[in-house]
Amino acid sequence: MQNQENTQETNDFESRLDLQPIKGQITALKDTLSQVVIGQPAFINQMIIALMARGHVLIEGVPGVAKTLAARALAKSIDARFNRIQFTPDLMPSDVIGTTVYNQKTQEFDLKKGPIFTQICLIDEINRAPAKTQAALFEVMEEYQVSIDGNTLKLEEPFVVLATQNPIEHEGTYRLPEAQLDRFMMKILVNYPDEADELSILSMHQNSEGSDPLQNLKPLLKSIEITNFRKIIRKVTVSESLLSYISKIVRSSRNFHGFYMGVSPRGAVALLNASKACAVLDGRDFVTPDDIKYCALPVLRHRVMLSPEKEMEGAQPDELLNTLIGQIEIPR
């Protein structure tokens, strides 16, 4: 009886908010990306969740696991402006956000916009730029605007930063400031593919005759559609018990014995919004505990700081977060 009621509630919601176009288009997007980025379904799904929830993504993995390829494939599948910035130790803030240049003809200063003025911005090896350049992204990622010489310029929606970094190479890199990490909705860990998927990758390249795997990708979503989808996602119902569940997870992280620093209120909001997007992508008008648990690790893992004792033991944030979440009663 309860399942019938839930089914009826979902059907009523789909009719009211028209979720079918979202689910259909997202399914097509996932299928298309899966043909290019083989063996990484969770990576693809989490990237799309962050995109639909108006969040930025930090992608971490060893070289060669398709971090940049996935970001480029997502950008090419959307009818939106795309820029790629390679971060280096000598990169200056003006190289990212732009600057004013004196025009001798008009005897005035002209604004020269940087590559951040786009809709989908891929930042490769984000941890290779120094703190001064990283700080230039704070306003961009939080307020979706850029201030240059007293002028404030809004960025065009939908705007999202997809940043990559290598977790094992430390020479010539800089640790990202905690304030910047907190501005990423998700940190996605990309691992090696399994044997079958790696064989499929080899077969694809063997049969492609050296062609670019992205050359046949066509835009499946328009910018305005993503903006409209985001408006629908904000209307998803979240019960008081689930709001309390999110709050308990976040607040418990601040007193957990394995963490030196817990999750911020911004992290709680990010978990809420990601869970709502996860529900909509599954065709539902309501968030479930499973949505929250699915999004918890990618949303929270970069917002906690391990205690010195746990760092010495070689503990990982995911391990401790799973322990913490397992201690909190799931709402019924």
Stockholm file with secondary structure:
# STOCKHOLM 1.0

chainA/1-332         MQNQENTQETNDFESRLDLQPIKGQITALKDTLSQVVIGQPAFINQMIIALMARGHVLIEGVPGVAKTLAARALAKSIDARFNRIQFTPDLMPSDVIGTTVYNQKTQEFDLKKGPIFTQICLIDEINRAPAKTQAALFEVMEEYQVSIDGNTLKLEEPFVVLATQNPIEHEGTYRLPEAQLDRFMMKILVNYPDEADELSILSMHQNSEGSDPLQNLKPLLKSIEITNFRKIIRKVTVSESLLSYISKIVRSSRNFHGFYMGVSPRGAVALLNASKACAVLDGRDFVTPDDIKYCALPVLRHRVMLSPEKEMEGAQPDELLNTLIGQIEIPR
#=GR chainA/1-332 SS CHHHHHHHHHHHHHHHHCCHHHHHHHHHHHHHHHHHSTTCHHHHHHHHHHHHTTCEEEEECCTTSSHHHHHHHHHHTEESCEEEEECCTTCCHHHHHEEEEEETTTTEEEEEECTTSSSEEEEETGGGSCHHHHHHHHHHHHHSEEEETTEEEECCSSCEEEEEECSSCCTTCCCCCHHHHTTEEEEEECCCCCHHHHHHHHHHHHHHTTCCTTTTCCCCEEHHHHHHHHHHHTTCBCCHHHHHHHHHHHHHHTTCTTEEECCCHHHHHHHHHHHHHHHHHTTCSBCCHHHHHHHHHHHHTTTCEECHHHHHHTCCHHHHHHHHHHTSCCCC
#=GC SS_cons         CHHHHHHHHHHHHHHHHCCHHHHHHHHHHHHHHHHHSTTCHHHHHHHHHHHHTTCEEEEECCTTSSHHHHHHHHHHTEESCEEEEECCTTCCHHHHHEEEEEETTTTEEEEEECTTSSSEEEEETGGGSCHHHHHHHHHHHHHSEEEETTEEEECCSSCEEEEEECSSCCTTCCCCCHHHHTTEEEEEECCCCCHHHHHHHHHHHHHHTTCCTTTTCCCCEEHHHHHHHHHHHTTCBCCHHHHHHHHHHHHHHTTCTTEEECCCHHHHHHHHHHHHHHHHHTTCSBCCHHHHHHHHHHHHTTTCEECHHHHHHTCCHHHHHHHHHHTSCCCC
//
